[in-house]
């Protein structure tokens, strides 16, 4: 069963009864939004195709437990609502049903605990506030020569190049990945957090 709570930055937090249910709910939405595989990113595909590819690439059909947090803008829901991903899974139907009365632009977050939620809310801020995104992107671009190792590390974790700046700011501001913190120049960490603090106007709503 899915539960929904309103969060800052015009976002909604979706929580499930288990991590597996959450992963099964979000996997096609998330891969349609930002998959490293161009056959899935912004494309229409079946759940079987996604599972087969993931099993071949990562050695097992474990997507639903490998990834603990999810985020995407509401525009990702459109092809699912239009029936282009037919047949929908029961989990996907449940998510769409929760959001069926929303026709505005908002952000969807999937998380099972407040630690993951904090990370995903940084993505919501980045996606919702154009000025925050602009300042973060400009700052990271300016210091990109100091970030070669950490950006490469993020790619190796399974993120497409299109979202590396977004992921970096989320990991830095939630301070929850020791490897990323150790790979990132302290002055860059300080700079990203300084920008974040200017725009982070709300605490997590539990």
DAZI-V60162 format. One record per pair of residues at least 4 apart in sequence whose C-alpha atoms are under 7 Angstrom apart, sorted by the first residue. I is the first residue (numbers start at 0). GAP is how many residues later the second one is. D is the distance in whole Angstrom. If there is no record, write none. Layout:
I_GAP_D, I_GAP_D
This chain:
0_15_6, 0_16_6, 1_12_7, 1_13_6, 1_14_5, 1_15_7, 2_11_6, 2_12_5, 2_13_6, 3_8_7, 3_9_6, 3_10_5, 3_11_7, 4_7_6, 4_8_5, 4_9_7, 5_5_6, 5_6_5, 5_7_6, 6_4_5, 6_5_5, 6_6_6, 6_198_6, 7_194_6, 8_115_6, 8_116_6, 8_119_6, 9_96_5, 9_97_6, 10_95_6, 10_96_4, 10_97_6, 10_113_7, 11_95_6, 11_96_5, 11_97_6, 12_95_6, 12_96_5, 12_97_6, 13_95_6, 13_96_5, 13_97_7, 14_7_7, 14_95_6, 14_96_6, 14_97_5, 15_5_6, 15_6_5, 15_96_7, 16_4_7, 17_4_6, 18_4_6, 18_46_6, 18_93_7, 19_4_6, 19_44_5, 19_45_6, 20_4_6, 21_4_6, 21_88_7, 22_4_6, 22_40_7, 22_41_4, 22_42_6, 22_44_7, 23_40_5, 23_67_7, 24_66_5, 24_67_5, 25_4_6, 25_44_7, 26_4_6, 27_4_6, 27_19_7, 28_4_6, 28_47_7, 29_4_6, 29_40_7, 29_42_7, 30_4_4, 30_9_6, 30_10_6, 31_8_5, 31_9_5, 31_10_5, 31_11_6, 32_8_6, 32_9_6, 32_39_7, 32_43_6, 33_7_5, 33_126_7, 34_5_6, 34_6_5, 34_125_6, 35_122_7, 35_123_6, 35_124_5, 36_4_6, 38_4_6, 39_4_7, 39_5_6, 43_40_7, 43_41_6, 44_4_7, 44_40_7, 45_4_7, 45_39_7, 46_4_6, 47_4_6, 48_4_6, 49_4_6, 50_4_6, 50_10_6, 51_4_6, 52_4_6, 53_4_6, 53_6_7, 53_7_6, 54_4_5, 54_5_4, 54_6_5, 61_4_6, 62_4_6, 67_43_7, 68_41_6, 68_42_5, 68_47_6, 68_51_7, 69_39_6, 69_40_5, 69_41_7, 69_50_7, 70_37_6, 70_38_4, 70_39_6, 70_49_6, 71_4_7, 71_35_6, 71_36_5, 71_37_7, 72_33_6, 72_34_4, 72_35_6, 73_31_6, 73_32_5, 73_33_6, 73_34_6, 76_4_6, 77_4_6, 78_4_6, 78_5_5, 78_6_7, 79_4_6, 79_5_5, 87_4_6, 87_5_6, 88_4_6, 89_4_6, 90_4_6, 91_4_6, 92_4_6, 93_4_6, 94_4_7, 95_4_6, 106_17_6, 108_11_6, 110_5_6, 110_6_5, 112_4_6, 113_4_6, 114_4_7, 115_4_6, 116_4_6, 117_4_7, 117_56_6, 117_86_7, 118_51_5, 118_52_7, 118_55_5, 119_4_6, 120_4_6, 121_4_6, 121_48_5, 122_4_6, 122_43_7, 122_47_6, 123_4_6, 124_4_6, 125_6_6, 125_7_5, 125_40_7, 128_4_6, 129_4_6, 130_4_6, 131_4_6, 131_67_7, 132_4_6, 133_4_6, 134_4_6, 135_4_6, 135_56_7, 136_4_6, 136_28_7, 137_4_6, 138_4_6, 139_4_6, 142_4_7, 143_4_7, 145_39_7, 146_4_6, 146_37_6, 147_4_6, 148_4_6, 148_34_7, 149_4_6, 149_30_6, 149_33_5, 149_34_6, 150_4_6, 150_13_7, 151_4_6, 152_4_6, 153_4_7, 153_5_6, 153_10_7, 154_4_5, 154_5_6, 154_6_7, 158_4_7, 158_5_7, 159_4_7, 162_4_6, 163_4_6, 164_4_6, 165_4_6, 166_4_6, 167_4_6, 168_4_6, 168_23_7, 169_4_6, 170_4_6, 170_5_7, 170_6_7, 171_9_7, 171_17_6, 172_20_6, 176_4_6, 177_4_6, 178_4_6, 179_4_6, 183_4_7, 183_5_7, 184_4_6, 185_4_6, 186_4_6, 187_4_6, 188_4_6, 189_4_6, 190_4_6, 191_4_6, 192_4_6, 193_4_7, 194_4_7, 195_4_6
